[in-house]
Amino acid sequence: QVQLVESGGGLVQPGGSLRLSCAASRIIFSIYNMDWYRQAPGNQRELVASITGGGKTKYTDSVKGRFTISRDNAKNTVYLQMNSLKPEDTAVYYCHTANAYTNNNYWGQGTQVTVSS
């Protein structure tokens, strides 16, 4: 069973930065696309950023220029560097991947990010 374990969340002031990490196990990490989602209270889970196995990235409009997704295939880890954080970035952030052949989806347990003064 694929395992995804997030870390790096916390409380930060507006304008601050955090880096989330997601360590994957039991997959051939380098061939999987990896995503970061977030879910704020009362909202649907939304896709924040994606990175392909080859390193191509995509972002939702609200985080472009502030967030950077990256991966280290040697460490089986994907990162989300979040700069210039805003209160509206407050959410539980989830790491996600999917098996394109079986359509199985895998989620981490989530990590809370709170942006508040």
Protein Blocks (a to p, Z undefined) as FASTA:
>chain_A
ZZdddehiacddehiacddddddehiafklpccddddddehiacddfbdcdfkopacddf
klgokaccdddfklopacdddehiafklgccdddddddfklopacddebjaddddZZ
